[in-house]
Amino acid sequence: MILPILSALAEPTRLEAMRLLGDGQEHCTCELMQKIGATQSRMSRHMQVLKQAGLVSDRRDAQWVRYTRNRELPEALNAVVDAVLGAAQTASLSEDQERHVA
């Protein structure tokens, strides 16, 4: 079960979507699209991959689909997701610092 999770998180758009969902709130596709800068079809495809990996739950609300981080994911897998998100954040900060030094 860990390989589909790591595979899903290996893509930058999906990783950013998971970071945004990390606040514990529900987010509609339109909000994720705007914050990430993705088209509706691209965002929907990425969210479907996250859903198939068991990382997100969705709820239809009229024409919108609202996503949350899967609250039923086992604790050990949540720890893996948190570690990947933390490592990505650290790497991003390091890259920013290197750009400012150069």
PyMOL commands that set and color helices and strands:
alter all, ss='L'
color gray80, all
select helices_A, chain A and resi 2-9+12-21+29-36+40-52+75-101
alter helices_A, ss='H'
color red, helices_A
select strands_A, chain A and resi 27-28+56-61+64-69
alter strands_A, ss='S'
color yellow, strands_A
deselect
rebuild
show_as cartoon
